[in-house]
Amino acid sequence: MSLTIERIRQAQARIAPYTARTPLLRLQNLDESLGCEVYAKAECMQITGAFKLRGAMNKALTLTPEDLGRGIVAASSGNHGKGIAYAAKLLGAKATIVMPYTAAPVKVDAIRALGAEIVQCDVSERFEVAERLCRERGATMVPPFNDEDVMAGQGTAGLEIMEQCPELNAVVVPVSGGGLISGVSTAVKAVSPETRVYGAEPAALPRYSESLKAGKPVKVEPKKSIADALVAQTPGSLCFPCVAAHTDGFAVVDDSFLLKGMKLLLTEGKLLCEPSSAIGIGAVLQGLIPVKKTDKVCFLISGGSVALEQLKILEEVTI
């Protein structure tokens, strides 16, 4: 593994002028419901509304002027694409984002508003389409997770978490392809080896749980989940070794508990996030992650790209 704490620290210095140092919030109103001392790393308050800006910005800043002149292409369900579109606009590059037809309209509209070209396709075809566009245009592909510059950028969130609350007992991270948890777990374990790091993924797409059992990346069948930002079918080949080395367990979370987590964050924590970001809260509500009352547990709230009409789904959810 060549992803190191040194690379993450370099990324932190590189992206600092372009990203927000998001707050770590102490959400005492959630303690009773979750059975621990609750903290939230509010990446929903990042400049583009999600942690993805960290990795996108770090990767874009490593590109040469010639690379930028030929454009950037990314496959994304939304938040990574918005990060790339924002970075490209800042650096004067053309961005093309390949998105699934199922992407949330609020995310499509936000990316288009930043001046990026959008190409839509079936979710299973998005990487193939992106690679074809790169070949045709000579553009640079910026993967959403399986890239060490992207992973290092995401890891800066882990550095901030430990700087803001060094005494944390555990950090819970939403997981898709693994770019976020690989970076965050590498950073957290380098700074505080005793702090536990857990991943939370949708029950419909348990790619890491199955891969860790098998000892290698495996592909799971595509199934629908309310967690539209966590749609990867297989772990990133570069992410998997980091995750296997630095995490303490994975939770496979039902959509019903994910929505309970989202409603709890909104009604009691007063924090608005997209469904995928609440999966860590859902994991503890479902009893899948061991915590005790004295544990200081940080939930990484990965994004806030949610439309008001999406909140209607919470009306019938009971906590």
PyMOL commands that set and color helices and strands:
alter all, ss='L'
color gray80, all
select helices_A, chain A and resi 5-15+28-34+43-45+52-61+65-70+79-91+105-113+123-137+148-164+179-191+207-214+239-246+255-267+275-285+308-314
alter helices_A, ss='H'
color red, helices_A
select strands_A, chain A and resi 24-26+37-42+72-75+95-100+117-121+140-141+170-174+196-202+249-253+296-301
alter strands_A, ss='S'
color yellow, strands_A
deselect
rebuild
show_as cartoon
